[in-house]
């Protein structure tokens, strides 16, 4: 009974303070996830020590991140990825290859191990679709060409990033032998392609049958079952569970019922995901950032994270014009929850130590803070030629 009371107290404190911290950051026009991370740092064992991580909290956090990736998947369809133009594909590919190579190369050059280096590369790969979409939405630019290129490229980045993460996680667990690498890559690719093709076809053909289920919230129940099932299957074959959750969401995004499912799943993710981000913050020891060596490494990683997205992605989008191409590059910078998820997996598997873990989390937070104000400045600059162009077409 005493342990149960402690768990309930911890749940109460985490949820209350996380929502309060998120609300404050949202009012400051920043993502709520940053407030949740800061709350975790404050109440964790390295600061005030109000909450200590336990098996129950860890399990809730892991379920929370699974549902978060399921919800993200619901907002992205495989059919949309097939329809994107060459510009978005070029932006996405350059935004994956260049950050991974330079991120991993940085740590290798500094004498870190191969597994640590590839984990950092994986953390630099993906772009936060949620942060980018929110900024363009606030600017009322979601229908503009540069916004559509960024969002399409960010979705492709997430898919490729999850594939990279799946391979990296498997390599960290079993070494870097060529045969194992090839097998794991083949497993990850087959899992992705099978779900993307067979899963979407089945869902398009039989999706309307979800409405015939008589159980209360039948489509939602089926969605949760598929989400948990694919997550468990992904974990069983050596991939990250979030890969299965993300693909499950993308499969259901092909159905008419996905709007209803999004509304049903949103309260679940709003309840569960703060636990993940708070526990992520709890693992960060702020004292590391008083160490000049850690600060130096963090600065180098942050610069690599920004430059390796802005430069190659802007070049890939150069056909849009200089300012719009730069907006695409800056829009690909935020890592937010994606980088944090990779960091947490690295810490849990023992690949990343506390210092590197803190550096990756800090990089994820700072890239999320840097991009929105720069995009707002570029949006004002891009609006001038857009206005002139519109006026020139008027009779």
C-alpha positions in Angstrom: 0.0 0.0 0.0 2.9 2.3 0.8 4.5 1.7 -2.6 1.2 2.3 -4.3 0.7 5.6 -2.5 4.2 6.7 -3.5 3.5 5.8 -7.1 0.3 7.8 -7.1 2.1 10.7 -5.4 4.8 10.7 -8.2 2.2 10.5 -10.9 0.3 13.4 -9.4 3.5 15.6 -9.1 4.8 14.7 -12.6 1.5 15.3 -14.4 0.6 18.5 -12.5 4.0 20.1 -12.8 4.5 18.9 -16.4 1.2 20.5 -17.5 2.0 23.7 -15.7 5.4 23.9 -17.2 4.0 23.2 -20.6 1.4 25.9 -20.3 4.0 28.4 -19.3 6.2 27.6 -22.4 3.2 27.6 -24.7 2.3 31.1 -23.5 5.9 32.1 -24.3 5.3 30.7 -27.8 7.6 27.7 -27.3 6.7 24.0 -27.5 5.2 22.5 -24.3 7.8 19.6 -24.5 10.5 22.0 -23.4 8.6 22.9 -20.2 8.1 19.2 -19.5 11.9 18.6 -19.9 12.7 21.5 -17.6 10.3 20.2 -15.0 12.0 16.8 -15.2 15.4 18.3 -14.6 14.1 20.3 -11.6 12.3 17.5 -9.8 14.7 14.8 -10.7 17.5 13.2 -8.5 20.1 15.7 -9.7 18.2 18.8 -8.5 15.4 18.8 -5.9 14.9 15.0 -5.8 11.1 15.2 -5.5 10.6 12.1 -7.8 12.8 9.1 -8.4 12.4 6.9 -11.5 10.9 3.5 -10.9 9.7 0.5 -12.9 6.1 1.8 -13.0 7.0 5.3 -14.1 9.4 3.9 -16.7 6.7 1.6 -18.2 4.2 4.4 -18.3 6.8 6.6 -20.1 7.5 3.9 -22.7 3.8 3.4 -23.4 3.5 7.2 -23.7 6.1 7.5 -26.4 4.6 4.6 -28.3 1.2 6.4 -28.4 3.0 9.7 -29.3 4.5 8.1 -32.4 1.2 6.5 -33.3 -0.4 9.9 -33.2 2.3 11.4 -35.3 1.9 8.6 -37.8 -1.9 9.3 -38.0 -1.0 12.8 -39.4 1.1 11.4 -42.3 0.0 9.1 -45.1 2.2 6.8 -47.2 0.2 8.0 -50.3 1.3 11.6 -49.6 4.9 10.5 -49.5 4.5 8.9 -52.9 3.1 12.1 -54.4 5.8 14.6 -53.1 8.0 16.2 -55.8 11.7 15.8 -56.4 12.5 18.9 -54.3 11.0 17.4 -51.1 12.7 14.1 -51.7 16.1 15.8 -52.3 15.6 17.9 -49.2 14.8 14.8 -47.1 17.7 12.7 -48.4 20.2 15.5 -47.9 18.7 16.2 -44.4 19.3 12.5 -43.4 22.7 11.7 -45.0 24.7 14.9 -44.2 23.7 15.2 -40.5 24.3 11.5 -39.9 27.7 11.5 -41.5 29.0 14.6 -39.8 27.4 13.8 -36.4 28.9 10.4 -36.3 32.2 11.7 -37.8 32.4 14.4 -35.1 32.4 11.9 -32.2 34.7 9.5 -34.0 37.2 12.3 -34.5 37.0 13.1 -30.8 37.9 9.5 -29.9 34.4 8.2 -28.9 33.3 4.7 -29.7 31.5 3.6 -32.9 28.2 2.9 -31.2 28.1 6.3 -29.4 29.0 8.0 -32.7 26.3 6.4 -34.8 23.7 7.1 -32.0 24.6 10.8 -32.2 24.3 10.6 -36.0 20.9 9.0 -35.6 19.8 11.7 -33.2 20.7 14.4 -35.8 18.8 12.8 -38.6 15.1 13.4 -38.1 13.1 16.7 -38.1 10.2 17.4 -35.8 7.1 17.5 -37.9 5.0 18.9 -35.1 7.2 21.9 -34.3 7.7 22.8 -38.0 4.0 22.5 -38.8 3.1 24.6 -35.8 5.4 27.4 -36.8 4.2 27.5 -40.4 0.6 27.3 -39.1 1.2 30.3 -36.8 2.6 32.2 -39.8 -0.5 31.2 -41.9 1.9 29.7 -44.5 0.9 26.0 -44.5 -0.3 26.3 -48.1 2.9 28.0 -49.3 5.3 26.0 -51.4 8.2 26.2 -49.0 6.0 25.0 -46.1 4.7 22.0 -48.1 8.2 21.1 -49.1 9.4 21.2 -45.5 6.5 19.2 -44.1 6.8 16.5 -46.8 10.5 16.3 -46.4 10.2 16.2 -42.6 7.8 13.2 -42.9 10.2 11.4 -45.2 13.0 12.3 -42.7 11.0 10.7 -39.9 10.5 7.5 -41.8 14.2 7.3 -42.8 15.2 8.4 -39.3 13.2 5.6 -37.7 14.8 3.1 -40.2 18.3 4.4 -39.2 17.3 4.2 -35.5 16.2 0.6 -36.0 19.5 -0.4 -37.5 21.6 1.6 -35.0 19.7 0.1 -32.0 20.3 -3.4 -33.3 23.9 -2.7 -33.9 24.4 -1.3 -30.4 22.8 -4.5 -29.0 24.9 -7.0 -31.1 28.0 -5.4 -32.5 29.0 -4.3 -35.9 29.6 -7.6 -37.8 28.8 -7.2 -41.5 26.5 -10.2 -41.6 24.4 -9.0 -38.7 24.3 -5.5 -40.1 23.0 -6.7 -43.4 20.4 -9.0 -41.7 19.1 -6.2 -39.5 19.0 -3.7 -42.3 17.0 -6.3 -44.4 14.6 -6.9 -41.5 14.0 -3.2 -40.9 13.5 -2.6 -44.7 11.1 -5.6 -45.0 9.1 -4.6 -42.0 8.7 -1.0 -43.3 7.9 -2.0 -46.9 5.5 -4.8 -45.8 3.5 -2.6 -43.5 3.6 0.3 -46.1 2.2 -1.8 -48.9 0.2 -4.7 -47.5 -1.0 -2.9 -44.5 -2.2 0.2 -46.3 -4.0 -1.9 -49.0 -5.8 -3.9 -46.4 -6.8 -0.8 -44.5 -8.1 1.0 -47.6 -10.1 -2.1 -48.6 -11.4 -3.1 -45.2 -11.3 0.2 -43.3 -15.0 0.9 -43.8 -15.7 -2.3 -41.8 -14.4 -0.5 -38.7 -17.7 1.3 -38.5 -19.6 -2.0 -38.1 -17.8 -2.9 -34.9 -20.4 -2.7 -32.1 -18.0 -2.3 -29.3 -18.0 1.3 -28.0 -15.3 3.3 -29.9 -14.7 0.3 -32.1 -12.2 2.0 -34.6 -10.3 3.4 -31.6 -10.0 -0.1 -30.0 -8.8 -1.6 -33.3 -6.3 1.2 -33.7 -4.9 0.7 -30.2 -4.7 -3.1 -30.8 -2.8 -2.6 -34.1 -0.5 0.0 -32.6 0.5 -2.2 -29.6 0.7 -5.2 -31.8 3.1 -3.7 -34.4 5.1 -2.1 -31.6 5.5 -5.5 -29.9 6.4 -7.1 -33.2 9.0 -4.4 -34.0 10.6 -4.9 -30.6 10.5 -8.7 -31.0 12.5 -8.7 -34.2 15.0 -6.3 -32.8 13.7 -2.9 -34.0 12.6 0.0 -31.8 9.0 -0.3 -30.6 8.3 3.2 -31.8 8.9 2.1 -35.4 5.9 -0.2 -35.2 3.8 2.5 -33.6 4.7 5.1 -36.2 3.9 2.7 -39.1 0.6 1.7 -37.4 -0.4 5.4 -37.4 0.5 5.8 -41.0 -1.6 2.8 -42.0 -4.7 4.1 -40.3 -4.1 7.6 -41.8 -5.2 6.0 -45.1 -8.8 5.5 -43.8 -11.8 7.9 -43.5 -11.9 7.0 -39.8 -8.4 8.5 -39.0 -9.9 11.9 -38.1 -12.1 10.2 -35.5 -9.2 8.2 -34.3 -7.0 11.3 -33.9 -9.6 12.9 -31.7 -9.8 9.7 -29.6 -6.1 9.2 -29.2 -5.2 12.8 -28.5 -6.4 12.8 -24.8 -4.5 9.5 -24.3 -1.2 11.0 -25.6 -1.8 14.3 -23.7 -2.0 12.2 -20.5 0.9 9.8 -21.2 3.6 11.7 -23.1 4.4 14.2 -20.3 5.6 11.3 -18.2 8.1 10.4 -21.0 9.5 13.9 -21.3 9.7 14.5 -17.6 11.6 11.2 -17.0 13.8 12.2 -19.9 14.6 15.5 -18.1 15.1 13.7 -14.8 18.1 11.8 -16.3 19.9 15.0 -17.2 22.4 16.2 -14.6 22.7 20.0 -15.0 26.1 19.9 -13.2 27.6 18.4 -16.4 27.1 21.8 -18.1 29.5 23.5 -15.7 32.2 21.2 -17.2 34.1 23.2 -20.0 34.7 19.9 -21.9 31.0 19.1 -22.0 30.0 22.7 -22.9 32.6 22.6 -25.7 31.2 19.3 -27.0 27.6 20.5 -26.7 28.4 23.6 -28.7 30.1 21.6 -31.4 27.2 19.2 -31.6 24.7 22.1 -31.8 26.6 23.8 -34.6 26.8 20.5 -36.5 23.0 19.9 -35.9 22.2 23.4 -37.4 24.6 23.6 -40.2 24.1 20.1 -41.6 20.4 20.8 -41.9 20.4 24.4 -43.1 23.1 24.2 -45.8 22.3 20.9 -47.6 18.5 21.3 -47.4 18.7 24.9 -48.6 20.9 23.8 -51.6 18.4 21.0 -52.4 15.5 23.6 -52.4 17.4 26.3 -54.3 14.8 26.1 -57.1 12.4 27.9 -54.8 14.5 31.0 -54.6 17.1 32.1 -52.1 14.8 33.2 -49.2 12.3 30.3 -49.5 15.2 27.8 -49.9 16.7 29.2 -46.6 13.3 28.8 -45.0 13.2 25.2 -46.0 16.7 24.7 -44.5 15.8 26.4 -41.2 12.4 24.6 -41.1 14.3 21.3 -41.1 16.4 22.2 -38.0 14.1 21.4 -35.0 14.7 17.9 -33.5 12.4 18.3 -30.5 10.8 15.0 -29.4 12.6 12.9 -32.1 16.1 13.6 -30.9 15.0 13.2 -27.3 13.5 9.8 -28.0 16.8 8.6 -29.7 18.8 9.9 -26.7 16.5 8.1 -24.2 17.0 4.8 -26.2 20.7 5.4 -26.2 20.8 5.9 -22.4 18.5 2.9 -21.7 20.6 0.6 -23.8 23.8 1.8 -22.1 25.3 3.2 -25.3 25.2 6.9 -24.2 26.6 7.9 -20.9 25.1 10.7 -18.8 27.3 13.4 -20.4 26.5 12.5 -24.0 22.9 12.0 -23.1 22.7 15.5 -21.7 24.4 16.9 -24.8 21.9 15.2 -27.1 18.9 16.4 -25.1 20.3 19.9 -24.9 20.8 19.9 -28.7 17.2 18.8 -29.2 15.9 21.6 -27.0 18.1 24.4 -28.5 17.4 23.4 -32.1 13.7 23.6 -31.3 14.2 27.1 -29.7 16.4 28.5 -32.5 14.3 27.7 -35.6 10.9 29.5 -34.9 12.2 33.1 -34.5 14.5 32.7 -37.5 11.6 31.4 -39.6 9.4 34.4 -38.6 12.1 36.8 -39.8 12.5 34.9 -43.1 8.7 34.8 -43.5 8.5 38.6 -43.4 11.3 38.8 -45.9 9.7 36.2 -48.2 6.3 38.0 -48.1 7.6 41.0 -50.0 8.3 39.2 -53.3 5.2 37.1 -52.8 3.0 40.3 -52.5 4.7 41.8 -55.6 4.0 38.7 -57.6 0.4 38.6 -56.5 -0.1 42.3 -57.4 1.5 41.8 -60.8 -1.0 39.1 -61.7 -4.0 41.2 -60.8 -5.9 42.7 -63.8 
